[in-house]
């Protein structure tokens, strides 16, 4: 995984869905990055990418609680809005698909 290229893809894809979002790099190491994309004060997307073990996770967090997510621990799976603790296998999603899914479910959690 090329971490710099992945982060450029994240920024580009998120800007199309949430043009007014605010980005915050929480951790930035040569092999690991943790980024938060703030949509509102209490709603953000947290992305973790580890180039060493090729782990990627996306979580949509509201009021400090994950309300949906995707990650590849074991294999790619989704934590759906209707049950964020569940694991349902999926094909590896692009950032664009992840953000579209998150955006489609945000309205029902406001």
C-alpha positions as a Markdown table, in Angstrom:
| # | Residue | x | y | z |
|---|---|---|---|---|
| 1 | Unk | 0.0 | 0.0 | 0.0 |
| 2 | Unk | 1.3 | 3.4 | -0.9 |
| 3 | Unk | 0.1 | 5.5 | 2.0 |
| 4 | Unk | 0.6 | 8.9 | 0.4 |
| 5 | Unk | -1.4 | 7.8 | -2.7 |
| 6 | Unk | -4.2 | 6.3 | -0.5 |
| 7 | Unk | -4.5 | 9.6 | 1.5 |
| 8 | Unk | -4.7 | 11.6 | -1.7 |
| 9 | Unk | -7.5 | 9.3 | -2.8 |
| 10 | Unk | -9.3 | 9.8 | 0.5 |
| 11 | Unk | -9.1 | 13.6 | 0.3 |
| 12 | Unk | -10.3 | 13.7 | -3.3 |
| 13 | Unk | -13.2 | 11.3 | -2.7 |
| 14 | Unk | -14.3 | 12.9 | 0.5 |
| 15 | Unk | -14.2 | 16.4 | -1.0 |
| 16 | Unk | -16.7 | 15.3 | -3.7 |
| 17 | Unk | -19.2 | 14.1 | -1.0 |
| 18 | Unk | -18.5 | 16.6 | 1.8 |
| 19 | Unk | -16.9 | 19.7 | 0.3 |
| 20 | Unk | -17.1 | 21.6 | 3.5 |
| 21 | Unk | -15.6 | 18.9 | 5.8 |
| 22 | Unk | -12.6 | 19.6 | 8.0 |
| 23 | Unk | -9.7 | 17.3 | 8.0 |
| 24 | Unk | -7.6 | 16.5 | 11.1 |
| 25 | Unk | -4.6 | 14.2 | 11.1 |
| 26 | Unk | -4.6 | 12.5 | 14.4 |
| 27 | Unk | -1.5 | 10.3 | 13.9 |
| 28 | Unk | 1.0 | 10.6 | 11.1 |
| 29 | Unk | 3.9 | 8.1 | 10.9 |
| 30 | Unk | 5.8 | 6.8 | 7.9 |
| 31 | Unk | 3.8 | 3.6 | 7.8 |
| 32 | Unk | 0.5 | 4.6 | 9.6 |
| 33 | Unk | -2.0 | 7.4 | 9.4 |
| 34 | Unk | -5.1 | 8.1 | 11.4 |
| 35 | Unk | -7.3 | 10.8 | 9.9 |
| 36 | Unk | -10.6 | 12.3 | 11.0 |
| 37 | Unk | -13.0 | 14.0 | 8.5 |
| 38 | Unk | -15.3 | 16.2 | 10.5 |
| 39 | Unk | -18.7 | 16.6 | 9.0 |
| 40 | Unk | -20.2 | 18.4 | 12.0 |
| 41 | Unk | -18.9 | 18.9 | 15.5 |
| 42 | Unk | -20.1 | 15.5 | 16.7 |
| 43 | Unk | -20.1 | 13.5 | 13.4 |
| 44 | Unk | -16.9 | 12.4 | 11.7 |
| 45 | Unk | -15.3 | 9.7 | 9.6 |
| 46 | Unk | -12.2 | 8.1 | 11.1 |
| 47 | Unk | -9.8 | 6.4 | 8.8 |
| 48 | Unk | -6.9 | 4.3 | 9.8 |
| 49 | Unk | -4.4 | 3.0 | 7.3 |
| 50 | Unk | -1.4 | 0.8 | 8.1 |
| 51 | Unk | 1.1 | 0.2 | 5.2 |
| 52 | Unk | 3.0 | -2.5 | 7.1 |
| 53 | Unk | 0.1 | -4.9 | 7.6 |
| 54 | Unk | -2.2 | -3.4 | 4.9 |
| 55 | Unk | -5.0 | -2.8 | 7.4 |
| 56 | Unk | -7.6 | -0.2 | 6.5 |
| 57 | Unk | -10.6 | 0.9 | 8.6 |
| 58 | Unk | -13.3 | 3.4 | 8.1 |
| 59 | Unk | -15.7 | 4.3 | 10.9 |
| 60 | Unk | -18.6 | 6.8 | 10.9 |
| 61 | Unk | -18.7 | 8.1 | 14.4 |
| 62 | Unk | -21.5 | 10.2 | 16.0 |
| 63 | Unk | -21.3 | 11.3 | 19.6 |
| 64 | Unk | -18.2 | 9.2 | 20.1 |
| 65 | Unk | -20.0 | 6.0 | 19.0 |
| 66 | Unk | -19.5 | 4.1 | 15.7 |
| 67 | Unk | -22.7 | 4.1 | 13.7 |
| 68 | Unk | -21.3 | 2.3 | 10.6 |
| 69 | Unk | -18.0 | 1.2 | 9.3 |
| 70 | Unk | -15.8 | -0.9 | 7.0 |
| 71 | Unk | -12.5 | -2.7 | 7.7 |
| 72 | Unk | -10.3 | -5.5 | 6.5 |
| 73 | Unk | -9.4 | -7.2 | 9.7 |
| 74 | Unk | -9.5 | -10.9 | 8.6 |
| 75 | Unk | -11.4 | -10.0 | 5.4 |
| 76 | Unk | -13.3 | -7.0 | 4.2 |
| 77 | Unk | -16.6 | -6.5 | 6.0 |
| 78 | Unk | -19.1 | -3.8 | 6.7 |
| 79 | Unk | -20.5 | -2.7 | 10.1 |
| 80 | Unk | -24.0 | -1.7 | 8.8 |
| 81 | Unk | -26.0 | 1.2 | 10.1 |
| 82 | Unk | -28.8 | -1.1 | 11.3 |
| 83 | Unk | -26.3 | -3.1 | 13.5 |
| 84 | Unk | -22.8 | -1.5 | 13.7 |
| 85 | Unk | -21.5 | -4.4 | 15.8 |
| 86 | Unk | -22.3 | -6.9 | 13.1 |
| 87 | Unk | -19.8 | -8.1 | 10.5 |
| 88 | Unk | -21.1 | -8.7 | 6.9 |
| 89 | Unk | -18.5 | -9.7 | 4.3 |
| 90 | Unk | -18.1 | -7.4 | 1.3 |
| 91 | Unk | -15.7 | -6.9 | -1.6 |
| 92 | Unk | -13.0 | -4.4 | -0.9 |
| 93 | Unk | -14.7 | -1.0 | -1.2 |
| 94 | Unk | -13.2 | 2.1 | -2.7 |
| 95 | Unk | -13.1 | 5.2 | -0.6 |
| 96 | Unk | -15.8 | 6.7 | -2.9 |
| 97 | Unk | -18.1 | 3.7 | -2.2 |
| 98 | Unk | -17.5 | 4.0 | 1.5 |
| 99 | Unk | -18.3 | 7.7 | 1.6 |
| 100 | Unk | -21.4 | 7.2 | -0.5 |
| 101 | Unk | -22.7 | 4.6 | 1.9 |
| 102 | Unk | -21.9 | 6.7 | 4.9 |
| 103 | Unk | -23.6 | 9.7 | 3.3 |
| 104 | Unk | -26.7 | 7.7 | 2.4 |
| 105 | Unk | -27.2 | 6.7 | 6.1 |
| 106 | Unk | -26.3 | 10.0 | 7.8 |
| 107 | Unk | -29.8 | 11.5 | 7.4 |
| 108 | Unk | -31.4 | 8.7 | 9.5 |
| 109 | Unk | -29.0 | 9.4 | 12.4 |
| 110 | Unk | -29.7 | 13.1 | 12.8 |
